[in-house]
Amino acid sequence: MNQYFCGNPVILFRTFRLTILDRYIIGQFLVTYFFAIGLIVGVAVVFDVSEKIEDFINKKPGLYRIVFEYYLYFIPYFANLFSSLFIFVAVIFFTSRMAYRTEIVAILNSGISFWRFLYPYFIGAGILTFVSLILTNFIIPEANKHRIAFEDKYVNNVIIFIERDYHRQSRPGDFVYLEGYSHDTRTGYKFSLERIKNGNLAYKISAQNIKWDSTKKEWLMDKWVERFFLPTGEKVITGQNRIADFDLKPEDFTKRFANIKTLNYFELNQAIDKERQKGGNLLGYYQMEQYERFSMPFAAFILMLIGVSLSSQKSRGGIGLQIGLGLALSFGYILFSQISGQFAISGSIPVMLGVWIPNILFAILALYLVKVAPK
């Protein structure tokens, strides 16, 4: 039983086959997790209904739409949002009960090493992490489209913040400027487009305003002036109306941070490339969303190790003390994640580092707690 890390791959394979004990721990892990997440989702739905009940009464979306067009998509979004933390809570809860009943002492005294004891915990965390990755990158973004659309129609008084003095690179070498933009009329004012070649200004076109034609899906310029900067001199052409040729759409002029949550893995990568090309100020938000979609699910392994280490021995304060300590660490992790994320968005530190710093520090804490845990 104590030869768990010998070099023979056959024995190693046999060692890490699922035993009755492994299946018991995995079962307790998953059942406790889904029970805990079910409870918190139920409470969240009750509070959300109470908060939005006045909007539901006034705007009358109907019971079918409320249930199947909103809460059907709200529940997986909310559950996955706190998945890693409830893995932590679930681990502490059922491991504390095992320690209180001296089951862990019996397991370790039978010759099973502490790392071998952790094996089913890694399997349980791995299953939930894999599910979370699929949900976060592919399923929940699609669900968020329906959830946000419902909120915009029946809950929110949608306010679009308009960006003034808009500067963007629409395509390589082409730089667009707008003094202002009206979302209601889809009209931009004091428009100009400059084309840079070999570090020099080669072309410029400006107009009093541009307006989006939603039927033809193109911009129309009014009172435009076109300039060509040639080796022989400047050539100027003027006119009243013409189609504007630049690669931007009306939604590019408005800030809707919530829409980032509606992009799946591939769409998010495309949006990052486009925002980087334009030099947009939302690049940090896109990158933060991209890195968080992987850092949060993998935090499950770190928090699982901390949870087992804290709760694998019987405490004089009982299960309640261990759960309380676990919740305190959970909130500490959330707080630290928010702080480091804000530093990343502000540009004080690289976005990837800002997102992964909480995982790195808590991983060091996890390894220390595993080292000092009773064996």
C-alpha positions, 0 to 999 in steps of 0.5 A, spaced: 500 500 500 505 504 501 509 503 494 505 509 491 511 512 487 515 507 484 518 507 477 514 501 475 509 504 470 504 498 471 504 498 478 503 506 478 497 505 473 494 500 478 496 504 484 491 510 481 486 506 478 479 508 482 478 504 488 472 504 493 475 510 497 476 514 491 469 513 488 466 515 495 470 521 495 469 523 488 461 522 490 461 526 496 465 532 492 460 532 487 454 531 491 456 536 496 458 541 490 452 541 486 448 541 493 452 548 495 451 551 488 444 549 488 442 553 494 446 559 492 443 559 486 436 558 489 437 564 494 440 568 488 434 567 484 429 569 490 433 576 491 434 577 483 426 576 482 425 581 488 429 586 485 426 586 478 419 585 480 417 592 479 420 592 472 416 585 471 410 588 473 411 595 469 413 592 463 409 585 463 414 580 459 410 574 461 411 568 466 414 564 460 419 570 458 421 571 465 423 563 466 425 561 459 428 567 456 431 570 462 432 565 468 434 559 464 440 563 462 441 567 468 442 560 472 448 557 469 451 564 468 451 565 476 453 558 478 459 558 473 461 565 476 462 562 483 464 555 481 471 555 483 469 558 490 464 553 491 468 547 490 472 550 495 466 550 500 464 543 498 471 540 499 472 544 506 465 541 508 465 534 506 472 533 508 471 536 515 466 531 516 470 526 514 475 528 519 470 529 525 468 522 524 476 520 524 475 517 517 481 521 514 486 518 520 484 511 518 485 512 511 492 515 512 494 510 518 492 504 513 499 506 509 496 511 504 500 517 503 497 524 503 498 525 496 495 519 494 489 521 498 488 527 494 488 523 488 480 523 488 480 530 489 484 532 483 479 528 479 473 531 482 476 538 481 478 536 474 471 534 472 468 541 474 474 545 471 473 541 464 465 543 465 467 550 467 472 551 461 466 549 456 461 553 459 465 559 460 468 559 453 462 556 449 455 555 452 455 561 457 457 567 452 451 564 448 446 564 454 449 571 455 446 574 449 439 572 451 440 574 458 443 581 456 437 582 451 432 581 456 435 585 461 436 591 456 428 590 453 425 589 460 429 591 466 435 596 464 434 603 462 439 603 457 444 608 457 449 608 451 455 612 453 458 616 447 465 617 446 468 624 444 474 625 440 474 618 437 481 616 435 482 609 432 486 605 427 480 602 422 485 598 418 493 598 418 495 605 416 488 608 416 487 612 422 479 615 423 478 621 427 471 623 430 469 629 434 463 626 436 458 621 435 450 620 436 448 613 437 440 615 436 441 617 429 448 613 428 451 620 425 458 622 426 461 629 426 467 632 424 470 626 421 477 625 418 481 619 415 488 619 414 492 614 411 500 613 413 505 610 408 512 609 410 511 614 416 508 620 411 501 622 410 499 620 403 492 621 403 486 625 408 479 625 407 474 629 411 467 631 412 462 635 416 459 628 418 458 621 416 451 617 417 450 610 417 445 607 412 442 601 415 439 598 409 446 598 405 450 597 411 455 603 409 457 610 411 455 616 407 459 622 408 456 629 407 460 635 404 467 632 404 474 634 402 479 629 399 487 631 399 492 627 396 499 628 398 503 627 392 511 628 390 509 633 385 504 637 390 497 637 394 491 635 390 484 637 393 477 634 391 471 636 394 464 634 394 457 633 397 455 626 398 459 619 397 460 613 400 466 613 406 471 607 405 473 605 412 472 598 416 468 601 422 461 599 424 456 603 429 457 599 435 465 600 435 463 607 437 459 605 443 462 602 450 458 596 452 462 592 456 457 587 458 457 585 450 464 582 452 461 577 456 457 574 449 463 573 445 465 565 445 472 563 445 473 564 437 469 571 437 473 574 443 480 572 440 478 576 433 475 582 438 482 582 441 486 582 434 481 587 432 481 592 438 489 591 438 489 593 430 484 599 432 488 601 438 482 601 442 481 603 449 477 596 451 483 592 449 485 591 456 478 589 458 478 584 452 484 581 454 482 580 462 476 577 460 480 572 456 485 570 461 479 570 467 476 564 463 482 560 464 485 562 471 478 562 474 477 554 472 484 552 474 483 556 481 479 550 483 485 546 483 489 551 488 483 552 492 481 545 493 488 543 495 487 549 501 481 546 503 483 539 504 489 542 507 485 546 512 480 541 513 483 534 514 484 534 521 479 534 527 479 541 529 477 543 536 472 549 533 468 543 529 466 544 522 463 551 523 470 554 524 473 550 518 468 553 514 468 560 517 476 560 515 474 557 508 469 562 507 474 568 509 480 565 504 474 565 499 473 572 500 480 574 500 481 571 494 475 575 490 478 581 493 485 580 491 482 578 484 479 585 484 484 589 486 490 586 481 485 586 475 484 593 476 491 594 476 492 590 470 486 594 466 489 601 468 496 598 465 500 598 471 502 591 470 501 586 464 494 584 464 496 576 464 500 577 470 494 581 474 489 576 472 494 570 474 497 573 481 492 571 485 492 564 483 500 564 483 500 567 491 494 562 493 498 556 489 504 558 494 499 558 500 496 551 498 503 548 497 505 550 504 499 548 507 499 541 504 506 541 506 505 542 514 498 538 513 498 532 518 500 526 514 
